Amino acid sequence: MRRRATVHDVARAAGVSLATVDRVLNGRPGVRAATAEKVEAAIAQLGFSRDLNASLMARARDLSVVFFIPDGSNEFMDSLAQAVERRSASALADRMHLDMRRVRALDAEALAEGLDGLDPRQCDCAVVVSSDEPKVISAIEAAHRRGIVVMTLVSDLPGSARQRFIGIDNVAAGRTAASLLGRFLPGGGKVAVVAGSLHLRDHAERLEGFEAALGAEFPAISIIGPVEGHDERTETAAIVARLLARHADLAGIYNLGAGNAGLVEALEASGRAGALRVIAHELTASTRAGLRSGAIDVVLDQNPDGEIREAIAAARALALQAGRAAAADAIEIGIFLRDNLR
């Protein structure tokens, strides 16, 4: 077996000093572009990777990561918060401190204030779930200038200074929902779309994929909506009840956001649960119950525990390898029916 390459090997291969290698690894100024390219080429040739555990142990303080998770009745956000809590103890053993802050859902001002209040001497990385709002974009830019790594979770903000996105391919999720409904309804029909908020990029992207796939492959299906339920149980229940009352011929529902407890409640109260083809997102207590009862046909899931695990690993890599690119694969989309509930 080959021994692990070291910074000394990189310096020798590139023909530079250890100090130069250190500057390139940490994204610090003072290195000419041509020299930096030599170092990067040597890193690639040798397959060099930093020992992040050793880097953590060499720090004067623990690595601090702050998660901003929306509050409210969104069960999926509760699942994310619980995943952070479950991993806090093991992270602390690795000299990583996880701090979770619940902010009001879709409250851009509250999230921006939270980001603005982060001190780079005490916080290395912030992980945010946010709608696409100018105040939040500005707060991310300011945090980045202060030296704080910012990552987006679940819903991306690609126009911001965020350094990584952790989540599923939401356009693909929307296309998947359309493909399933198209097969469920070969004769076509009306399908209602319920969203949380189209200011959330993940919801907008799911709608984009859904509309594109239906238009291209299943033109006999017509869309009603989207109608925004703001991911709230009671609001979603009221919306679904109105849709069912107004459209006796409704063939299906795609809830691309949350509020699924309200969705199931309205379907069962109408007596039409099981008569419509229904697709929802995130495997929670409500969607599990809906799958078991037949009110929901399919749940598209993005594995909150896996997302938090990936976010912690990415936070460590980005904070300890400042200036180096961090590639990320999208989280896999889980497809659950009543038959394969885990």
N, C-alpha and C positions, 0 to 999 in steps of 0.2 A: 504493500500500500504506500502511496506517496504521502510524505509528510505535508502538513498544512503550510501553505505559503505564509510568510511573515512580511512586515513592512520593510525589513532589511532586504528580503528578496526583491520586493517591488523597487526599492531604491537602486539596487544593483542592476536590475533589468532595464530600468529607465535611464540609468546613468545620472541620477540626481541625489541630493542629500536626503536624509531622513526628515529634516525640517520641511523640505519641499513636498515630500509625500504627505506629511501631516497636514500641510496647508490645503492640498488638493482634496484629501479625504474629508476635511472639515469645512470645505468651501470658503476658506479665508483668502483675502486678497494678497497680492504680492507675487503671483506666479504668472508668467507669460503664457499665452494661449497655446503656443507650440509645446512648451514644457508640460503643461497640464495634459495635453493630448498624449504625450509620451508616457506619462504616469498612468493615464486611463488605459492605454494600450497594454502596458505591463500588467495592470490589474486584471484585465480580461484574459491575457495570455496565461497568466499564472493561476487564474481562478481564485484570486485572493478575495477573502471576505473577512470583515472585522469580527473579532470576538466580542459580541455585544455584552455578554456577561462580565467579561473582564473590564470593559468600559464602564459598566454600571458600578462595579466594585471600586473603581478608581475615583468615582465622583465624591465630592464633599458632602452631598446630600442625596436623598432618594429622588428618583424620577417621579415627577408629579403630573398626573393626567386628570383633567376635569371633564366630566361628561355633562352636557346640557341635554336633558331628556324632557320632552313635553309632558305636562301633567294633564289630568282630566279623566274622561271615561274610556280612553283608547286602551284596550286591553293589550295590544301589541307593544305600546310604549311601556306599559307596566312590565311586560316580559323582558324588554331591554333593560329596564331599571333593575329587575330581579337578577338578570344575568351579570350586571356590574357588581351587585352585592355579593353574589356567589363567588366571584373571582377576586374579590378584594383581599381576602386573607392570603391566598397563594401568591398574589401579586406583591403583597407587602414582604413576603419571604424572599422575593427576588429584588427587593429594594425599589419597588414601584408603588407609589401611593395613588389610589383611585378615589377621586372625589366626585360624587354624583349630586347634581343640582336639578331639581324639577322646576321647570318654568311653565307658565300658562301657555297652553297650545295656541299656535298661530299668533302669539304676542311678540312681534318683531322688536318692539321697544324694550321689553323686559329682557329678551335674549341679548340685544345689543348692549344694554347696561351691564349684564353679567360678563360679557366678553371684555368690555371696557374696564371692568374692575379687576381683571386678572393682572397680577404682578409677575413679570418674568423672572424675578428672583425666587419666586415660590411656585410657579407653574411653568412646565415645559411644553405641554400640549393640551389643546382643547378639542373635544369631539362634540360636534353640534348636529342636531336634527332641526332643520329650519325651512321655512318657506323662502321663496326668492324675493327678498325685500331689500331696498336700497340701504336701510339702516343697518341691517345685518351684514351686507356686503362691505359697508364702510367699517364696521366694527372688526370684521375679519382682516381687512387691510391693515387697520391700526394695530391689531394684535400681532400680525406678521412683522410689521415694522419694529415692534418691541422685542422681537426674537422668539415669539411663541408660535409653535407649530399648530396649525389648525387643520382638522380633518372633518369632512362631512360624512354623516351616517344616514343611511336609508334614502335620503333625498339629496341630490347633488346640487352644488352651486358652482358650475364650471367657469363662470365669469369672474369668480372671486380669487383671492390669494390663497385659497385652501390648497393643501399640498397632496391630499389624497382623498378618494371617495371609497367608502366601504358600503356595499349594497349590491342588489341584483341589477340586471339589465332590465329596466322598467319598460322600455319599448318592447322588448322580447316578451315580457310578462303580459302586456296588453295583446300582443299578437297571439300568444298562447291561449288566452281567454277567448279570443275571437275564433280561433281554430277549433276549440272544443265546442263552443256554442254552435258553430256552423255545422258540425257533425251531429250535435244533439238535435238540431232543427233543420233537417234536410229539405223540408218544404218551405223554409223561410218563416217570416213573421216579425212581430215587434219585440225588440229587446230594450228595456230601460237601463240607463247607465246612471249610477249614483256615485258621486265623488265626494271626497272630504273637502278639499279646496284645490282649485286649479292654480292657485299661487304656489302650491307645493309641486316642485318639478317632477317628483316621482309620479304624482297623480296625472299631471299633464302629459308625461311621457307614456304612461299606460294608456291613456285615452288616444294618444297619437297612434300607438301601435295597434290598438283595437280597431279604430276607424279604418286605418290603412288596410289591415288584413281582411276585414269584412268587405270593404269596397272592392278589393282585388279578387277575392275568392268566393265570397258569399253575398252577392248583390241582392238576393231575395230577402235578406234580413235588413229591416229598417231600425234605426236607432231613435229612441225617445230620450231627450236630455242632452248632455248630462245635467243632473240636479245636484247641488252641493248640500251635503248634510253636516259639514264641518266636523266629521269624525265623532259626532255625539250620538249616543244611543237614542235619546228621546226624539231628536230632530230627524234622525234617519228613520225611525219607526213611523213618524208622521208622514215623511216623504213617501215611503213605500206604501203606506196605507192609502194615500191620495192617488198614487199611480195605479194601484190595484182597483180602486173605485172608478177611476176615469177610463180605464182601458180593460174592458172585460175580455178582450182578445189578446192580452199581453202574453207572450210566449216565454219570455226569459228576463232575467235581471243579472246585470254585472255590477257588483259593488266593488269599485276599484280602490276604495279607501277603507276606513274602519266603521265603527258603529254597528257591527254585525249582530250584537245582541238585539238591537232595535229592528234590524232586518228580519231576523228569525221570529221575533215577537209579532210583527205585522203580518208576516206570511201565515203564521199559525192562527192568528185572530181572524184572518180573512177566510179561513177554510180552504185556501188554495195551495197550501204547502204540499209539495210533491207534484203538483200539477204543472208548475213552471220549472224551467231549467235555470238553475241559479249558480253563479260562480262568485266566490268571494276571495279575499286575501287574508293571510296569516292564520296559522293554526293556534287558536286560543280556546278557552273553555266554551265560549259561545259558538264558535264555528265547529268545534268537535260535536257539540250537542246538535247543531244543525245538520251535520253529516249523518249522525246516528239516526236522527228522526226522519231524514229524507227531505228536509226543507232546503238544504244546500246540497248540490251535486258534487262540486269540486272546490277545493281550497288550494290556492297558490301560496306557498309559504317561503319565507326567506331566512328561517333559522336564526332567531335572535341570539342564542348562545354562541353560535358560530360567528356571527357578526361582531359580537363584543370580543371574542377571542382574537379575531383578525384585527380589530381596532387596537387592542392592547399591543399585539406584536408589531403592528405598523407604527404605533406611537413610539415604541422603544427604538425601532430602527431609524425612524426619521429624526428623533431627538438626539440620538447618539451619532448619527451619520449626517450631520447638517450639510446641506448643499448637494448631497448625492441623490440621484433619482431613485424613486421607489416604485417599482412596477406593481400593479395590482390586478388580479383577476376578479371578475364579478362573482359574487356569491351565487351558488347554484340555486335554481328555482325548484322547490319541492312541489310535487303535484299529489294531493291527497284526496282519496275518495273514502267512502265508508269502509270499503274492503281492505284498505291498507293503512288504517290509522295505527300509529305506533303508540 
